[in-house]
């Protein structure tokens, strides 16, 4: 069944109101909603390629790819932004009307939700550059850049839902508040291995400023409390909670290149890393011991796939032909066998032979 499409340029003309008469928008929108519903008209859904300058070149990392994707998106001008904001509000009002009239699974309600989502997504995509600009303010923190970008993208949807074009503000002016709030909330909630209450994290700001004024990094809780005009117990709790934690496997950049923290820690009481016991264990013996814990078919698949004790490695198709099963079944057996071998005991057996 074909339905009439109501193009965006006609929608913009129908909803155009002078800034000093913005209160007329609701009446115009409700009147148009009634007419379009009666005529069974659907809103146009724009092709995302219409606001892109071309295709995006492939990049090696997620952040680089995200930047490249954003660079080809054409930002909104002030007038375009106002028209798009009015379209979004119109689509939201029409969706609310459909929710009151239609069943949850009705085609009309699904279409209204699709129209609203498409318009919200356009506003978000054409303002993604704000995420990249504002995330740079948090480049000094330990948080993952990918996580911050994700939080920023989600916050833009919240900004779209709360934006009021009648106030005469640009969307970016309003969205920056939501972006910074999203970044700070993420840091408050995920900046520590054990979550530190927000009131303690806010107290730390005054504590750091007091330490700077005192000029003493080793100042006591009492001295800091007096300088910061805070309760001494609060200062002591905040200092205790602010202790940093570091992963032993985290990469650390040094003048000699990347290394891990655990590689720089030495246990003076531990025995030497090399012992003659290592000479009594060969790689072949270690693998045989590990494979002994597997089932017969799992051992055979791994031996054939990786050439263990055979003349060469074989493809999934070759192993499948030999066993008389499908290629997918061989892959499943291989995945299950490798997961069973991923144990601390096996890693200890093979660690002397792995760089």
Secondary structure, DSSP 8 states (H G I E B T S, - for coil): ---EEE-HHHHHHHH---GGGGGGHHHHHHHHHHHHHHHTEEE----GGGGBSS-----SSHHHHHHHHHHTB----HHHHHHHHHHHHHHHHHHHHHHHHS-TT-HHHHHHHHHHHHHHHHHHHTTTHHHHHHHGGGTTSSS-HHHHHHHHHHHHHHHHHH--GGG---HHHHHHHHHHHHHHHHHHHHSSSS---HHHHHHHHHHHHHHHHHT-TT--HHHHHHHHT--HHHHHHHHHHT-----TT-EEEETTEEEEGGGG---TTS--S--GGGGG--HHHHHHHHHTTS-HHHHHHHHHHHTTTSSS---HHHHHHHHTS-HHHHHHHHHHHHHHH-SHHHHHHHGGG--
